[in-house]
Amino acid sequence: MWAAVAGRAASRWAGLPGYLGGGAGMVADLAPVYRYDQRGTGRSVWQGRHTFARHVGDLAELLDAWGVARAVLIGHSYGADLAARFCLAHPDRVAAVLLMCGPFLGDWRAGYRAERDRRMTEAQRERLRVLEELPHRSEEQEVELLTLAWFTDHSDHSDHFGYSGAGRGWRWAERDARLRRPVNWGMNRELGAAGRADPLDGHLDALRACLPARAELLGGCDDPRPLSALDDLARSLGLPLTRIEGGGHEPWLERPEAVRACLRRFVRGRS
């Protein structure tokens, strides 16, 4: 399994290689920062079935290999779900946890799909549907599909610049569609189904009991995933939620200084 250590101290979709190098650089002078590609993604090649238990176990084994008894966990999107499940399985290994842009409670997917569709033109929605239904996609078709699926995650979407490439959100999505490859679609389907079959909603009492004393949430106010779902989680767990005004699903892109300040404050509190 590929891993890296940045500095001096410690996924949007499941199925993506690690992409939080920029966030790691914001705190690498405060503590050692460990990152890794989950099995079956990026430089961690693997074939087989994906389960939450397997991926939680992978993280525990990596902490053992790094000689880290207790870690400050920072997870984004699907990584926030994985961090929460790691807390449930190994509360003694977590010194603090920051959950960014996830996990979400309730039927958040319906609100997300509605907002994503609102941010797209009819032509973009139809093109995404056509690409999703292709049995096989070329490299450029895969990039086009991911760009269409991701550009609405950003706050700069309202003018529907789309294929003209004029909007920052579109440019960021197209860049990431080329860099965060290949997507492990099988892993995405398996873990997505596992999450729907066993959502974190059913483990909130246990999670509240095993969270470390320092646990927080962070969300972008312009994320198409409903911020109200993060509000619900914050209230259920009794945790503070930092709202990044003008930030989307990856708020460090639109509001890097606000996210940097939050990350540094959080890590300093445990270093």
C-alpha positions in Angstrom: 0.0 0.0 0.0 1.4 3.4 -1.0 1.9 5.9 1.8 3.8 9.2 2.4 4.9 11.3 5.3 5.0 15.1 4.9 6.7 17.5 7.2 7.4 16.6 10.8 4.0 14.6 12.4 0.1 12.2 11.4 -12.0 10.5 -0.2 -15.0 12.8 -2.4 -15.9 9.4 -3.7 -14.8 6.1 -2.4 -12.5 4.7 -5.2 -10.3 7.7 -5.6 -6.6 7.9 -4.8 -5.5 10.3 -2.1 -5.8 14.0 -3.0 -5.3 15.9 0.2 -1.7 16.8 -0.4 -2.6 20.5 -0.4 -4.3 20.3 3.0 -1.4 18.3 4.4 0.9 21.1 3.4 -1.1 23.6 5.5 -0.1 21.8 8.7 3.1 19.9 7.8 5.2 22.3 9.9 3.1 21.5 13.0 3.2 17.7 13.1 4.1 14.7 10.9 1.3 14.2 8.3 0.7 10.7 7.0 -1.3 10.2 3.7 -2.0 7.0 1.8 -3.8 5.6 -1.2 -6.5 3.2 -0.1 -6.2 -0.3 -1.4 -7.3 -0.6 -5.0 -6.7 3.1 -5.7 -3.7 5.2 -7.1 -0.4 3.5 -6.3 -2.0 0.9 -3.9 -2.9 -1.8 -6.5 -5.3 -4.5 -5.3 -8.0 -6.8 -6.6 -10.8 -8.1 -4.4 -13.9 -7.2 -2.5 -14.0 -3.9 -0.6 -15.6 -3.6 2.9 -15.6 -0.9 5.6 -14.0 -3.4 8.0 -11.2 -4.1 5.5 -10.4 -0.4 5.0 -10.7 0.4 8.8 -8.2 -2.5 9.3 -5.9 -1.1 6.7 -5.6 2.2 8.6 -5.0 0.4 11.9 -2.2 -1.6 10.3 -0.6 1.5 8.7 -0.6 3.3 12.1 1.2 0.3 13.5 3.7 0.4 10.7 4.3 4.1 11.2 4.7 3.5 15.0 1.8 5.9 15.7 -0.1 4.8 18.9 -2.8 7.6 18.6 -3.4 9.8 15.6 -5.2 13.0 14.8 -7.6 11.9 12.0 -8.7 14.4 9.3 -11.1 12.9 6.7 -12.8 14.5 3.8 -16.1 13.4 2.1 -16.0 9.6 2.1 -12.8 9.8 4.1 -14.9 11.5 6.9 -17.2 8.5 6.9 -14.1 6.2 7.1 -12.7 8.2 10.0 -15.9 8.0 11.9 -16.0 4.2 11.4 -12.4 4.0 12.5 -13.4 5.8 15.7 -16.1 3.2 16.3 -13.7 0.3 15.9 -10.5 1.8 17.5 -11.4 4.7 19.8 -8.1 4.1 21.7 -6.1 5.0 18.5 -7.7 8.4 17.9 -6.4 11.5 19.7 -8.7 13.9 17.8 -10.8 13.8 14.7 -11.9 16.5 12.2 -14.6 15.5 9.7 -14.7 17.7 6.6 -17.7 17.8 4.3 -19.1 14.5 5.6 -20.5 12.2 6.8 -24.1 13.2 6.1 -27.2 12.0 7.9 -30.6 11.0 6.5 -31.7 11.1 2.9 -29.1 13.7 1.9 -28.6 12.2 -1.5 -32.0 13.4 -2.7 -31.1 17.0 -1.8 -27.7 16.6 -3.3 -29.0 15.3 -6.7 -31.6 18.0 -6.8 -29.1 20.8 -6.2 -26.6 19.2 -8.6 -29.2 19.1 -11.3 -30.2 22.7 -10.6 -26.5 23.8 -11.1 -26.4 22.1 -14.6 -27.9 22.9 -17.9 -30.4 20.5 -19.5 -27.7 19.7 -22.1 -25.2 18.9 -19.4 -27.6 16.7 -17.5 -28.4 14.7 -20.6 -24.7 14.4 -21.6 -23.9 13.1 -18.1 -26.7 10.5 -18.4 -25.5 9.3 -21.8 -21.9 8.9 -20.6 -23.0 7.1 -17.4 -24.9 4.5 -19.5 -22.0 3.7 -21.9 -20.8 0.1 -21.3 -17.2 1.3 -22.1 -15.7 4.8 -22.1 -12.6 6.1 -23.8 -10.1 8.1 -21.8 -11.6 11.4 -22.9 -15.1 10.2 -22.3 -14.1 9.3 -18.7 -12.6 12.7 -18.2 -15.7 14.4 -19.6 -18.0 12.3 -17.3 -16.0 13.1 -14.2 -15.8 16.8 -15.1 -19.6 16.9 -15.5 -20.1 15.0 -12.2 -17.7 17.2 -10.2 -17.9 20.8 -11.5 -21.1 21.4 -9.5 -19.2 20.6 -6.3 -17.6 24.1 -6.5 -19.2 27.4 -5.6 -18.3 29.0 -9.0 -21.1 27.3 -11.0 -24.1 29.6 -11.3 -23.3 31.0 -14.8 -23.2 27.5 -16.3 -19.9 28.3 -18.1 -19.5 24.5 -18.6 -17.9 23.5 -21.8 -16.5 27.0 -22.5 -14.0 26.4 -19.7 -14.6 29.9 -18.3 -15.7 28.9 -14.8 -13.2 28.1 -12.0 -15.4 25.2 -10.9 -15.2 23.6 -14.4 -11.5 24.1 -14.6 -10.9 22.5 -11.2 -13.1 19.6 -12.1 -11.5 19.0 -15.4 -8.0 19.1 -13.8 -9.0 16.6 -11.1 -10.7 14.4 -13.7 -7.3 13.9 -15.3 -5.2 13.7 -12.1 -7.4 11.5 -9.8 -7.3 8.5 -12.0 -8.2 5.8 -12.5 -11.4 5.8 -10.5 -12.1 2.3 -9.0 -15.8 2.1 -9.9 -16.2 -1.3 -8.4 -14.9 -0.1 -5.0 -17.2 2.9 -5.3 -20.2 0.7 -5.9 -19.4 -1.8 -3.1 -18.7 0.8 -0.4 -21.7 2.9 -1.5 -23.9 -0.1 -1.1 -22.4 -1.0 2.2 -23.0 2.6 3.4 -26.6 2.5 2.4 -27.1 -0.9 4.0 -25.4 0.1 7.3 -25.5 3.9 7.5 -23.8 5.8 10.3 -27.2 7.1 11.3 -27.7 3.8 13.2 -24.4 4.2 15.2 -24.7 7.7 16.5 -25.1 6.7 20.2 -22.0 4.5 19.9 -20.1 7.1 18.0 -20.9 9.8 20.5 -19.6 7.6 23.3 -16.3 6.8 21.7 -15.3 10.1 20.0 -12.2 11.7 21.4 -12.6 14.8 23.5 -11.5 16.9 20.6 -13.8 16.3 17.6 -15.2 18.8 15.1 -16.9 19.1 11.8 -16.2 21.5 8.8 -18.4 22.1 5.8 -18.6 24.4 2.8 -21.8 26.5 2.7 -21.9 26.2 -1.1 -21.5 22.4 -1.1 -24.4 20.9 -3.2 -24.7 18.3 -0.5 -27.1 19.9 2.1 -25.3 21.6 4.9 -28.4 20.8 7.0 -27.3 17.2 7.0 -24.0 18.2 8.6 -25.9 20.4 11.1 -28.0 17.3 12.0 -24.8 15.3 12.7 -23.3 18.1 14.7 -26.4 18.4 16.9 -26.7 14.6 17.3 -23.1 14.3 18.4 -22.8 17.6 20.3 -19.9 18.8 18.1 -19.0 22.2 16.8 -19.4 22.8 13.0 -17.2 25.3 11.2 -19.1 26.7 8.2 -16.8 28.0 5.4 -18.7 30.8 3.6 -18.2 30.7 -0.1 -16.7 27.2 0.0 -17.9 24.2 -1.9 -17.3 20.5 -1.4 -13.6 21.2 -1.5 -13.6 24.5 0.4 -9.8 24.8 0.5 -10.0 25.7 -3.2 -12.3 28.7 -2.8 -11.4 29.7 0.7 -7.8 28.5 1.3 -7.0 30.9 4.1 -10.2 30.1 6.1 -9.5 26.3 5.8 -5.9 26.8 6.6 -6.7 28.7 9.8 -9.2 26.0 10.9 -6.8 23.1 10.2 -3.9 24.8 12.0 -6.0 25.7 15.0 -7.3 22.1 15.2 -3.8 20.5 14.9 -2.2 22.9 17.3 -4.9 21.9 19.8 -3.6 18.3 19.8 0.2 18.7 19.0 
